[in-house]
C-alpha cells in the first residue's frame, strides 16, 4: 500500500487532519472516536486494493477545534466526516467502517447524509438508549463524568473500565461500588486539572446518550451492517450493537476478537487484525 498522504480541511469549528492511502479500488473510510487515525494503521494495510481514508476527529490528536468548545457531538462528527468524503470522493457513495464512538458517528452520518454512504459497517456502538438497562447504565456513565469533573482522569477511567468490561446488564447501585486504586491500572491518582480528555471530556456523554433517528436510518439507501465482537459478548458496546441492529430490523454480525479486534499493536493492544479484516471485507462485499 502507498504511504498515506496527509491533508487538512477546515470545517465549521474545526480544522481536520486526514490521511489518504491511494489505491486502485473503491474508497473505504475508517472512522473511530475518540481514537485517532493511527489506530487504523494495521487494518488499512489489509486493503491495498482500495483507497483508504482515515482521520482524526475534531479536538483529537492533529485535528484542532477552532471554536473554543470542548465537547463534541455525533452530529458534528457526522458533518465532519461528510465534508471529508466530499473532498476525496468523485461524488458517488463510499463504503464506511465505524468502530465504537466512530460507529455512533457514522450512523449519524447515514441519517444526516444518506446519499454519501453505500455500505456502513458499524462495529459495537456504545449506545445506551437502546439497552434494556438504559437507566442503570446511564447512571453509571453520569457517575464517570462527574468523577472526571471532580477528581480527574485516573479515578474516572477506573470506573470507565469497570463499566465497559462488565458482563450483562448493569445492576442498580453499580456506580456506588468502591473503585480500585487507579495505580492498579497504571493510571495517575493525582488530578492534573485537565478537563479536555478526548474520551472523558469531549465525547463520553454526547456519544453514549445519542438518540439515533432510526426512521431515517431505515429509509436510507445505505446498506447498514452492525457488527459485534466474538470475545465481547455481554459487554456494553456489544449489547449496544445488538440493540441498534434490533431497532433496524436486522441481526448483528459477529466479527473476530474484541472491541479493538482490528488493532495490531497500536496503543499496545492487539486483537485479530487478519481475521477482522477478512470479516470486514466480507461484510462490505
C-alpha atoms as a printed R data frame, in Angstrom:
    type eleno elety resid chain resno       x       y      z
1   ATOM     1    CA   UNK     A     1   0.000   0.000  0.000
2   ATOM     2    CA   UNK     A     2   1.160   3.526 -0.762
3   ATOM     3    CA   UNK     A     3   2.313   5.800  2.010
4   ATOM     4    CA   UNK     A     4  -0.536   7.941  3.342
5   ATOM     5    CA   UNK     A     5  -0.926  11.480  2.089
6   ATOM     6    CA   UNK     A     6  -1.791  13.840  4.949
7   ATOM     7    CA   UNK     A     7  -4.234  16.644  4.215
8   ATOM     8    CA   UNK     A     8  -6.210  19.229  6.185
9   ATOM     9    CA   UNK     A     9  -9.738  20.532  5.830
10  ATOM    10    CA   UNK     A    10 -11.448  23.426  7.591
11  ATOM    11    CA   UNK     A    11 -14.994  22.736  8.759
12  ATOM    12    CA   UNK     A    12 -17.242  24.865 10.993
13  ATOM    13    CA   UNK     A    13 -15.485  24.980 14.368
14  ATOM    14    CA   UNK     A    14 -12.508  22.793 13.491
15  ATOM    15    CA   UNK     A    15  -9.552  22.102 11.219
16  ATOM    16    CA   UNK     A    16  -9.472  18.385 10.451
17  ATOM    17    CA   UNK     A    17  -6.403  16.357  9.556
18  ATOM    18    CA   UNK     A    18  -6.936  13.226  7.492
19  ATOM    19    CA   UNK     A    19  -4.831  10.669  5.633
20  ATOM    20    CA   UNK     A    20  -5.399   9.161  2.198
21  ATOM    21    CA   UNK     A    21  -3.753   5.872  1.209
22  ATOM    22    CA   UNK     A    22  -4.173   5.761 -2.581
23  ATOM    23    CA   UNK     A    23  -5.344   2.550 -4.215
24  ATOM    24    CA   UNK     A    24  -6.980   1.414 -7.414
25  ATOM    25    CA   UNK     A    25 -10.235   0.253 -5.863
26  ATOM    26    CA   UNK     A    26 -13.256   1.956 -4.321
27  ATOM    27    CA   UNK     A    27 -12.984   4.310 -1.376
28  ATOM    28    CA   UNK     A    28 -13.098   2.924  2.143
29  ATOM    29    CA   UNK     A    29 -13.358   5.374  5.044
30  ATOM    30    CA   UNK     A    30 -12.309   4.115  8.501
31  ATOM    31    CA   UNK     A    31 -13.719   6.070 11.449
32  ATOM    32    CA   UNK     A    32 -13.020   5.829 15.167
33  ATOM    33    CA   UNK     A    33 -13.813   8.028 18.140
34  ATOM    34    CA   UNK     A    34 -12.199   9.065 20.357
35  ATOM    35    CA   UNK     A    35  -9.498   7.033 18.608
36  ATOM    36    CA   UNK     A    36  -7.409   8.898 16.073
37  ATOM    37    CA   UNK     A    37  -6.329   7.781 12.595
38  ATOM    38    CA   UNK     A    38  -3.176   5.942 13.697
39  ATOM    39    CA   UNK     A    39  -5.290   3.246 15.342
40  ATOM    40    CA   UNK     A    40  -6.291   2.028 11.879
41  ATOM    41    CA   UNK     A    41  -2.749   1.598 10.528
42  ATOM    42    CA   UNK     A    42  -2.862  -2.199 10.641
43  ATOM    43    CA   UNK     A    43  -6.423  -2.513  9.337
44  ATOM    44    CA   UNK     A    44  -5.761  -0.104  6.462
45  ATOM    45    CA   UNK     A    45  -2.824  -2.269  5.404
46  ATOM    46    CA   UNK     A    46  -5.224  -5.142  4.733
47  ATOM    47    CA   UNK     A    47  -6.945  -3.171  1.943
48  ATOM    48    CA   UNK     A    48  -4.215  -2.392 -0.615
49  ATOM    49    CA   UNK     A    49  -6.835  -2.774 -3.339
50  ATOM    50    CA   UNK     A    50  -8.787   0.234 -2.064
51  ATOM    51    CA   UNK     A    51  -8.178   3.898 -1.453
52  ATOM    52    CA   UNK     A    52  -8.374   4.111  2.341
53  ATOM    53    CA   UNK     A    53  -9.157   7.322  4.212
54  ATOM    54    CA   UNK     A    54  -8.651   7.810  7.957
55  ATOM    55    CA   UNK     A    55  -8.940  10.963 10.044
56  ATOM    56    CA   UNK     A    56  -8.524  12.444 13.495
57  ATOM    57    CA   UNK     A    57 -11.914  13.557 14.862
58  ATOM    58    CA   UNK     A    58 -12.269  17.185 15.867
59  ATOM    59    CA   UNK     A    59 -10.469  18.066 19.089
60  ATOM    60    CA   UNK     A    60  -8.333  14.898 18.953
61  ATOM    61    CA   UNK     A    61  -4.655  14.487 18.041
62  ATOM    62    CA   UNK     A    62  -3.949  16.545 14.888
63  ATOM    63    CA   UNK     A    63  -7.496  17.928 14.412
64  ATOM    64    CA   UNK     A    64  -7.981  21.147 16.351
65  ATOM    65    CA   UNK     A    65 -11.213  22.804 17.374
66  ATOM    66    CA   UNK     A    66 -11.297  26.480 16.449
67  ATOM    67    CA   UNK     A    67 -14.487  27.430 18.286
68  ATOM    68    CA   UNK     A    68 -13.212  27.079 21.860
69  ATOM    69    CA   UNK     A    69 -15.748  24.351 22.664
70  ATOM    70    CA   UNK     A    70 -14.614  21.199 24.485
71  ATOM    71    CA   UNK     A    71 -17.462  18.711 23.998
72  ATOM    72    CA   UNK     A    72 -18.192  17.350 20.513
73  ATOM    73    CA   UNK     A    73 -21.434  15.776 19.336
74  ATOM    74    CA   UNK     A    74 -22.124  12.885 16.939
75  ATOM    75    CA   UNK     A    75 -23.899  15.316 14.626
76  ATOM    76    CA   UNK     A    76 -20.770  17.493 14.436
77  ATOM    77    CA   UNK     A    77 -18.626  14.448 13.777
78  ATOM    78    CA   UNK     A    78 -21.088  13.258 11.127
79  ATOM    79    CA   UNK     A    79 -20.898  16.562  9.278
80  ATOM    80    CA   UNK     A    80 -17.090  16.497  9.536
81  ATOM    81    CA   UNK     A    81 -16.965  13.006  8.008
82  ATOM    82    CA   UNK     A    82 -19.335  14.129  5.262
83  ATOM    83    CA   UNK     A    83 -17.022  17.039  4.477
84  ATOM    84    CA   UNK     A    84 -14.005  14.725  4.246
85  ATOM    85    CA   UNK     A    85 -15.901  12.326  1.969
86  ATOM    86    CA   UNK     A    86 -16.916  15.227 -0.266
87  ATOM    87    CA   UNK     A    87 -13.244  16.217 -0.569
88  ATOM    88    CA   UNK     A    88 -11.916  12.786 -1.500
89  ATOM    89    CA   UNK     A    89 -14.745  11.144 -3.453
90  ATOM    90    CA   UNK     A    90 -15.907  11.631 -7.020
91  ATOM    91    CA   UNK     A    91 -19.434  12.337 -5.856
92  ATOM    92    CA   UNK     A    92 -20.545   8.733 -5.635
93  ATOM    93    CA   UNK     A    93 -21.298   6.896 -2.381
94  ATOM    94    CA   UNK     A    94 -18.409   5.310 -0.471
95  ATOM    95    CA   UNK     A    95 -18.003   2.415  1.944
96  ATOM    96    CA   UNK     A    96 -17.529   3.293  5.621
97  ATOM    97    CA   UNK     A    97 -16.390   1.366  8.675
98  ATOM    98    CA   UNK     A    98 -17.022   2.931 12.081
99  ATOM    99    CA   UNK     A    99 -15.967   1.444 15.403
100 ATOM   100    CA   UNK     A   100 -17.038   2.323 18.952
101 ATOM   101    CA   UNK     A   101 -17.814   6.046 19.046
102 ATOM   102    CA   UNK     A   102 -16.999   6.021 15.346
103 ATOM   103    CA   UNK     A   103 -19.921   3.624 14.862
104 ATOM   104    CA   UNK     A   104 -22.220   6.115 16.590
105 ATOM   105    CA   UNK     A   105 -20.883   8.970 14.463
106 ATOM   106    CA   UNK     A   106 -21.165   7.075 11.179
107 ATOM   107    CA   UNK     A   107 -24.725   6.003 11.947
108 ATOM   108    CA   UNK     A   108 -25.438   9.709 12.481
109 ATOM   109    CA   UNK     A   109 -23.667  10.316  9.153
110 ATOM   110    CA   UNK     A   110 -26.041   7.969  7.319
111 ATOM   111    CA   UNK     A   111 -29.094   9.572  8.930
112 ATOM   112    CA   UNK     A   112 -27.909  13.084  8.010
113 ATOM   113    CA   UNK     A   113 -26.171  12.405  4.673
114 ATOM   114    CA   UNK     A   114 -27.607   9.112  3.350
115 ATOM   115    CA   UNK     A   115 -26.511   9.609 -0.260
116 ATOM   116    CA   UNK     A   116 -22.832   9.613  0.729
117 ATOM   117    CA   UNK     A   117 -22.595   6.045  2.050
118 ATOM   118    CA   UNK     A   118 -23.085   2.853  0.033
119 ATOM   119    CA   UNK     A   119 -22.348   0.372  2.848
120 ATOM   120    CA   UNK     A   120 -21.767   1.140  6.513
121 ATOM   121    CA   UNK     A   121 -20.298  -1.416  8.879
122 ATOM   122    CA   UNK     A   122 -20.964  -0.112 12.405
123 ATOM   123    CA   UNK     A   123 -18.870  -2.028 14.945
124 ATOM   124    CA   UNK     A   124 -20.000  -2.053 18.589
125 ATOM   125    CA   UNK     A   125 -21.668   1.358 19.003
126 ATOM   126    CA   UNK     A   126 -21.808   2.088 22.768
127 ATOM   127    CA   UNK     A   127 -25.421   3.249 22.638
128 ATOM   128    CA   UNK     A   128 -27.200   3.493 25.985
129 ATOM   129    CA   UNK     A   129 -30.721   4.395 24.754
130 ATOM   130    CA   UNK     A   130 -31.133   1.005 23.021
131 ATOM   131    CA   UNK     A   131 -30.277  -1.043 26.139
132 ATOM   132    CA   UNK     A   132 -32.928  -2.671 28.345
133 ATOM   133    CA   UNK     A   133 -30.870  -1.466 31.329
134 ATOM   134    CA   UNK     A   134 -30.543   2.042 29.925
135 ATOM   135    CA   UNK     A   135 -31.376   3.725 33.248
136 ATOM   136    CA   UNK     A   136 -28.716   1.984 35.339
137 ATOM   137    CA   UNK     A   137 -26.142   2.115 32.524
138 ATOM   138    CA   UNK     A   138 -26.819   5.829 32.106
139 ATOM   139    CA   UNK     A   139 -26.468   6.425 35.856
140 ATOM   140    CA   UNK     A   140 -23.083   4.693 35.811
141 ATOM   141    CA   UNK     A   141 -21.958   6.786 32.836
142 ATOM   142    CA   UNK     A   142 -23.076  10.007 34.502
143 ATOM   143    CA   UNK     A   143 -21.085   8.971 37.576
144 ATOM   144    CA   UNK     A   144 -17.966   8.552 35.413
145 ATOM   145    CA   UNK     A   145 -18.474  12.035 34.003
146 ATOM   146    CA   UNK     A   146 -18.999  13.537 37.449
147 ATOM   147    CA   UNK     A   147 -15.937  11.722 38.806
148 ATOM   148    CA   UNK     A   148 -13.860  13.151 35.963
149 ATOM   149    CA   UNK     A   149 -15.072  16.677 36.623
150 ATOM   150    CA   UNK     A   150 -14.412  16.305 40.343
151 ATOM   151    CA   UNK     A   151 -11.260  14.177 40.526
152 ATOM   152    CA   UNK     A   152  -9.685  13.981 37.087
153 ATOM   153    CA   UNK     A   153  -8.754  11.304 34.605
154 ATOM   154    CA   UNK     A   154  -7.368   8.433 36.714
155 ATOM   155    CA   UNK     A   155 -10.336   7.837 39.053
156 ATOM   156    CA   UNK     A   156 -12.789   8.306 36.178
157 ATOM   157    CA   UNK     A   157 -11.000   5.885 33.851
158 ATOM   158    CA   UNK     A   158 -11.048   3.171 36.505
159 ATOM   159    CA   UNK     A   159 -14.835   3.463 36.626
160 ATOM   160    CA   UNK     A   160 -14.957   3.513 32.825
161 ATOM   161    CA   UNK     A   161 -13.004   0.246 32.654
162 ATOM   162    CA   UNK     A   162 -15.321  -1.356 35.199
163 ATOM   163    CA   UNK     A   163 -18.437  -0.302 33.286
164 ATOM   164    CA   UNK     A   164 -17.287  -1.212 29.787
165 ATOM   165    CA   UNK     A   165 -15.851  -4.545 30.925
166 ATOM   166    CA   UNK     A   166 -18.916  -5.614 32.903
167 ATOM   167    CA   UNK     A   167 -20.758  -8.626 31.520
168 ATOM   168    CA   UNK     A   168 -24.534  -8.454 31.356
169 ATOM   169    CA   UNK     A   169 -26.992  -5.791 32.402
170 ATOM   170    CA   UNK     A   170 -25.771  -3.100 34.772
171 ATOM   171    CA   UNK     A   171 -27.384  -3.558 38.190
172 ATOM   172    CA   UNK     A   172 -28.831  -0.768 40.317
173 ATOM   173    CA   UNK     A   173 -26.201   0.809 42.525
174 ATOM   174    CA   UNK     A   174 -23.348  -0.129 40.177
175 ATOM   175    CA   UNK     A   175 -21.958   3.410 40.400
176 ATOM   176    CA   UNK     A   176 -21.861   3.237 44.209
177 ATOM   177    CA   UNK     A   177 -19.404   0.334 44.462
178 ATOM   178    CA   UNK     A   178 -15.887   1.163 45.702
179 ATOM   179    CA   UNK     A   179 -13.496   1.764 42.815
180 ATOM   180    CA   UNK     A   180  -9.977   0.300 42.774
181 ATOM   181    CA   UNK     A   181  -6.888   2.475 43.123
182 ATOM   182    CA   UNK     A   182  -6.068   3.988 39.706
183 ATOM   183    CA   UNK     A   183  -2.451   2.896 40.216
184 ATOM   184    CA   UNK     A   184  -3.594  -0.728 39.865
185 ATOM   185    CA   UNK     A   185  -4.439   0.133 36.255
186 ATOM   186    CA   UNK     A   186  -1.283   2.166 35.666
187 ATOM   187    CA   UNK     A   187  -3.270   5.381 35.892
188 ATOM   188    CA   UNK     A   188  -2.413   8.549 37.826
189 ATOM   189    CA   UNK     A   189  -4.306   9.151 41.054
190 ATOM   190    CA   UNK     A   190  -3.470  12.840 41.151
191 ATOM   191    CA   UNK     A   191  -5.610  15.366 39.285
192 ATOM   192    CA   UNK     A   192  -3.776  17.252 36.526
193 ATOM   193    CA   UNK     A   193  -6.615  19.767 36.253
194 ATOM   194    CA   UNK     A   194  -7.193  18.983 32.561
195 ATOM   195    CA   UNK     A   195 -10.834  18.511 31.576
196 ATOM   196    CA   UNK     A   196 -10.452  18.110 27.803
197 ATOM   197    CA   UNK     A   197  -9.624  14.396 27.645
198 ATOM   198    CA   UNK     A   198 -10.773  13.071 24.223
199 ATOM   199    CA   UNK     A   199 -12.902  10.381 25.835
200 ATOM   200    CA   UNK     A   200 -13.963  11.680 29.229
201 ATOM   201    CA   UNK     A   201 -14.183  15.386 28.470
202 ATOM   202    CA   UNK     A   202 -15.048  15.592 24.795
203 ATOM   203    CA   UNK     A   203 -17.176  12.616 23.764
204 ATOM   204    CA   UNK     A   204 -18.311  10.327 26.586
205 ATOM   205    CA   UNK     A   205 -21.688  11.860 27.347
206 ATOM   206    CA   UNK     A   206 -22.679  13.063 23.884
207 ATOM   207    CA   UNK     A   207 -21.741   9.739 22.281
208 ATOM   208    CA   UNK     A   208 -23.311   7.283 24.705
209 ATOM   209    CA   UNK     A   209 -26.511   9.310 25.133
210 ATOM   210    CA   UNK     A   210 -27.082   9.960 21.417
211 ATOM   211    CA   UNK     A   211 -30.588   9.178 20.173
212 ATOM   212    CA   UNK     A   212 -30.463   7.681 16.679
213 ATOM   213    CA   UNK     A   213 -33.024   8.639 14.049
214 ATOM   214    CA   UNK     A   214 -33.988   5.062 13.253
215 ATOM   215    CA   UNK     A   215 -36.658   6.187 10.823
216 ATOM   216    CA   UNK     A   216 -34.039   7.981  8.738
217 ATOM   217    CA   UNK     A   217 -31.645   5.051  9.020
218 ATOM   218    CA   UNK     A   218 -34.250   2.556  7.842
219 ATOM   219    CA   UNK     A   219 -35.237   4.847  4.972
220 ATOM   220    CA   UNK     A   220 -31.668   5.478  3.801
221 ATOM   221    CA   UNK     A   221 -30.387   3.780  0.623
222 ATOM   222    CA   UNK     A   222 -27.323   2.759  2.617
223 ATOM   223    CA   UNK     A   223 -26.817  -0.916  3.417
224 ATOM   224    CA   UNK     A   224 -26.106  -0.988  7.176
225 ATOM   225    CA   UNK     A   225 -24.295  -3.910  8.780
226 ATOM   226    CA   UNK     A   226 -23.966  -3.848 12.574
227 ATOM   227    CA   UNK     A   227 -21.016  -5.873 13.880
228 ATOM   228    CA   UNK     A   228 -20.126  -7.130 17.358
229 ATOM   229    CA   UNK     A   229 -17.073  -8.904 18.759
230 ATOM   230    CA   UNK     A   230 -16.905 -12.636 19.410
231 ATOM   231    CA   UNK     A   231 -14.994 -12.033 22.652
232 ATOM   232    CA   UNK     A   232 -17.063  -9.122 23.965
233 ATOM   233    CA   UNK     A   233 -20.398 -10.876 24.472
234 ATOM   234    CA   UNK     A   234 -22.334  -9.250 27.305
235 ATOM   235    CA   UNK     A   235 -20.274  -6.070 27.365
236 ATOM   236    CA   UNK     A   236 -21.965  -2.705 26.997
237 ATOM   237    CA   UNK     A   237 -20.762  -1.883 23.467
238 ATOM   238    CA   UNK     A   238 -21.548  -5.397 22.229
239 ATOM   239    CA   UNK     A   239 -25.046  -5.121 23.664
240 ATOM   240    CA   UNK     A   240 -25.348  -1.660 22.162
241 ATOM   241    CA   UNK     A   241 -24.614  -3.142 18.743
242 ATOM   242    CA   UNK     A   242 -27.239  -5.836 19.243
243 ATOM   243    CA   UNK     A   243 -29.754  -3.195 20.325
244 ATOM   244    CA   UNK     A   244 -29.093  -0.999 17.303
245 ATOM   245    CA   UNK     A   245 -29.394  -3.966 14.945
246 ATOM   246    CA   UNK     A   246 -32.716  -4.955 16.512
247 ATOM   247    CA   UNK     A   247 -34.068  -1.432 16.067
248 ATOM   248    CA   UNK     A   248 -33.028  -1.589 12.405
249 ATOM   249    CA   UNK     A   249 -34.807  -4.924 11.978
250 ATOM   250    CA   UNK     A   250 -31.607  -6.880 11.372
251 ATOM   251    CA   UNK     A   251 -29.238  -9.104 13.332
252 ATOM   252    CA   UNK     A   252 -25.714  -8.152 14.337
253 ATOM   253    CA   UNK     A   253 -22.863  -9.919 12.530
254 ATOM   254    CA   UNK     A   254 -20.117 -11.406 14.702
255 ATOM   255    CA   UNK     A   255 -16.555 -10.286 13.967
256 ATOM   256    CA   UNK     A   256 -13.447 -11.940 15.418
257 ATOM   257    CA   UNK     A   257 -11.898 -10.787 18.686
258 ATOM   258    CA   UNK     A   258 -12.971  -7.955 20.989
259 ATOM   259    CA   UNK     A   259 -13.899  -4.264 20.939
260 ATOM   260    CA   UNK     A   260 -10.499  -3.389 19.475
261 ATOM   261    CA   UNK     A   261 -10.269  -6.504 17.326
262 ATOM   262    CA   UNK     A   262  -8.737  -4.652 14.368
263 ATOM   263    CA   UNK     A   263  -5.734  -3.422 16.368
264 ATOM   264    CA   UNK     A   264  -2.327  -4.813 15.502
265 ATOM   265    CA   UNK     A   265  -0.267  -3.376 18.336
266 ATOM   266    CA   UNK     A   266  -1.419   0.224 18.130
267 ATOM   267    CA   UNK     A   267  -1.660   1.713 21.636
268 ATOM   268    CA   UNK     A   268  -0.140  -1.523 22.989
269 ATOM   269    CA   UNK     A   269  -3.237  -3.567 22.133
270 ATOM   270    CA   UNK     A   270  -3.645  -6.462 19.716
271 ATOM   271    CA   UNK     A   271  -6.793  -8.183 18.528
272 ATOM   272    CA   UNK     A   272  -7.104 -10.425 15.487
273 ATOM   273    CA   UNK     A   273  -6.467  -7.961 12.662
274 ATOM   274    CA   UNK     A   274  -6.172 -10.630  9.966
275 ATOM   275    CA   UNK     A   275  -9.476 -12.258 10.883
276 ATOM   276    CA   UNK     A   276 -11.113  -8.903 11.486
277 ATOM   277    CA   UNK     A   277 -10.065  -7.566  8.091
278 ATOM   278    CA   UNK     A   278 -11.379 -10.697  6.390
279 ATOM   279    CA   UNK     A   279 -14.737 -10.282  8.150
280 ATOM   280    CA   UNK     A   280 -14.875  -6.622  7.186
281 ATOM   281    CA   UNK     A   281 -14.102  -7.424  3.583
282 ATOM   282    CA   UNK     A   282 -16.909  -9.976  3.551
283 ATOM   283    CA   UNK     A   283 -19.349  -7.532  5.156
284 ATOM   284    CA   UNK     A   284 -18.531  -4.945  2.509
285 ATOM   285    CA   UNK     A   285 -18.937  -7.407 -0.346
